[in-house]
Amino acid sequence: SLGILFNTGAGQHILKNPLVVNSIIDKAALRRTDVVLEVGPGTGNLTVKMLEKVKKVIACEIDPRLVGELQKRVQGTCLANKLEIKVGDVLKTDLPFFDACVANLPYQISSPFVFKLLLHRPFFRCAILMFQREFALRLVAKPGSKLYCRLSINTQLLARVDHLMKVGKNNFRPPPKVESSVVRIEPKNPPPPINFQEWDGLVRIAFVRKNKTLSAAFKSSAVEQLLDHNYRIHCSLHNTVSSFLIYYILSMCTVTYILTFIIRVKTDIEKLNVFKFFQRSLKEIPENFKIAEKIQIVLKDTGYSEKRARSMDIDDFIRLLHGFNSEGIHFS
């Protein structure tokens, strides 16, 4: 492995300090019966130590050169039949079943991999992951912190996250330009009863400018167009239509169909007022409807109009999402 030219642009920084390797494995509290997922095993410094402790390690590696190094390292040993190597991009493949995930991740895939992990089913017990220091601190940041962001609140909605230890750049070969940290992630099981796509849609809007008030954040024309589109789709699925559509429905009906319909609706036979019947049956969207006004009413009624995303916690966003959804405003 000494002759390999590592691709630092692809995040190849091999963890070389055995004390750090052992500390990571200790903090994972691995069991003899565990199946462990490792992403970016490199030359196998972490892999081999885990193979000595668990039932199986599934190592995902995109670089065929490093796959060869890993295979050579266990070849002819009792550890070889406990190692399964998956070659390819872990973000583009389905994750296998595993009990724990332990990895010195390529930093470029940190964010997408975290959410792939947290939305994976069935649930795993925990993940012990090496990240760039700033990314790790964002994961654990609390409301009011400068680092608090969409990543923080989304991760903390789905999991308990703890910063375990700092790892200096000289513990890697070649050393990265940034410091690193090890984080423990435990998914919440059962997960919160929230549609994550809806949740993320709301949080995305709020954190685009996290220092703005929500009233200002939601005045973006792009946001208003999106929510208006979603609102009309929601209405169409819940029997809410516009006056024009009611008129169109009536104009397309034949006289025979209308007469047949009137006969069936005995309560309206005397009135022969089919248009009024349709209006009673289908809630109508006013022709002068403006989604911007409805958005601001929800923000005011929930008490979040002048709040800023940087200081709002999970409970605040749950209440706000419920307020929007109750009025038929959706984010996905």
C-alpha positions, 0 to 999 in steps of 0.5 A: 500500500506504500506505493499507492498514490492516494487521490485526495480529490476523492477524499482518500486520506487513510487513517494511520494512527492505531490508537485512533482506530482502536478508540473508534472501534471501542466507541462503536461497542461492536458485538460478535454477532454484528454485521458492520457497514464500512464506507471508504475502507481504504487499505483496511486499517479499520476493516481488519480490526473490526473483522477480529470482533464481528460476524461480518464487515461489508466494505463499500469502495469505489476505487478498484486499486484499494479493493485490490489492496484490501483483498490482499490484506486478508487473503489466506487469513481466517478473516477473509470469509468475514469480509464482503466488498461492494465495489461502486458508488455507495450513494448510487446503490441500495444499502444492505442490512447492517447492525452498525456503520463505522467509517472514515468517510470521504468528506465529499459525500458526508451530507448525502450519505448521512441522510441515505443512512438515516432514511435506511430501513430496517433500522441500524443500531448506531453509526460511528463516523469520521467527518470534517470538523466543521461538518461534525459541529454542524451536525450537533449544533443547537438553536442560536449557534452560528453553525446551526443550519438545515443539516443540524435540525434535519439530522436531529429530527431523525437521530440522536447525535453526539460529538465523540472526539477530535482527530488531528490531520497528522493522524492521516496519510496523506494529511487532509487540509482540515481537522476531523471529528468522530460523531456517533449517530443513533437513529430514533426508533420509532421515527417521528411521525412526520413526512420527511419530504414535507418537513425538509421542504419547510426547513429548506425555505426557512434556512435559505436566509436563516437570519431573516424573519419567516415573514420575509423568507416566505415572500420570495416569488419562487416560494409563493409560486411553489406553494400556490402550485402545491395548494391547488394540487391539494385542493384538487385531491380534496374536492376543492375547485375553482368557479371556472371549473364548476362552470366547465363541468356543467357546460360539458354535461349533456342535457340528458345527463343533467336531467338524470343527475337532477332526478337522482338528487331528490333534495334538489328536484324542486329547485332545479338548481344544479349549479348551486348543488355543485357549489355546495358539494365542492368547496370553491377556491375564490377567483381572487385567491392569493397564496401570499395572504394565506401564508402570512395568515398562517405565520401570524396565527402560529406566532412565527411571523417574526421568528428566525430559523436560526433560533427555532427548534424541532418543536417550533418547526413541527408546530409551524408545519402543522399550521400550514398543513391544516390550511392545505399548504404543503411543501412536497 
